[in-house]
């Protein structure tokens, strides 16, 4: 169940990140926000991968 939630969170984060990258190209103020969201998306992706491995090992 948690993996499905994390998949949806990752999808939304990467869509938001894509929009922020486009916005940062147009306006340089968004670069810091884009970097923070990129770190959050990367950490969520790592957590998702680790949980997926753990679930695979335990089942």
QUIFEN-V937818 format. One record per residue. N is the residue number from 1. RES is the residue in one small letter. SS is DSSP state (A for helix, B for strand, O for the rest). PHI is phi in whole degrees, -180 to 180 (NA if undefined). D_LAST is the distance of its C-alpha to the last C-alpha in Angstrom with 2 decimals. Layout:
{{N	RES	SS	PHI	D_LAST} {N	RES	SS	PHI	D_LAST}}
This chain:
{{1	x	O	NA	14.01} {2	x	A	-64	14.92} {3	x	A	-65	13.95} {4	x	A	-65	16.38} {5	x	A	-64	18.97} {6	x	A	-65	18.73} {7	x	A	-62	19.16} {8	x	A	-67	22.25} {9	x	A	-62	23.56} {10	x	A	-63	23.34} {11	x	A	-60	25.18} {12	x	A	-65	27.87} {13	x	A	-63	28.25} {14	x	A	-72	28.76} {15	x	A	-65	31.20} {16	x	A	-62	33.04} {17	x	A	-65	33.11} {18	x	A	-62	34.59} {19	x	A	-65	37.25} {20	x	A	-68	38.05} {21	x	A	-64	38.52} {22	x	A	-63	40.93} {23	x	A	-66	42.67} {24	x	A	-70	42.97} {25	x	A	-66	44.70} {26	x	A	-79	47.20} {27	x	O	-139	47.56} {28	x	A	-71	47.00} {29	x	A	-66	46.36} {30	x	A	-83	42.76} {31	x	A	-63	41.77} {32	x	A	-67	40.77} {33	x	A	-63	38.68} {34	x	A	-62	37.03} {35	x	A	-65	36.14} {36	x	A	-64	34.61} {37	x	A	-67	32.48} {38	x	A	-65	31.42} {39	x	A	-64	30.21} {40	x	A	-64	28.29} {41	x	A	-64	26.70} {42	x	A	-66	25.79} {43	x	A	-66	24.22} {44	x	A	-65	22.22} {45	x	A	-64	21.05} {46	x	A	-62	20.03} {47	x	A	-62	18.13} {48	x	A	-62	16.33} {49	x	A	-64	15.46} {50	x	A	-64	14.29} {51	x	A	-66	12.06} {52	x	A	-63	10.65} {53	x	A	-64	10.08} {54	x	A	-63	8.59} {55	x	A	-65	6.03} {56	x	A	-65	5.45} {57	x	A	-68	5.68} {58	x	A	-78	3.80} {59	x	O	-100	0.00}}
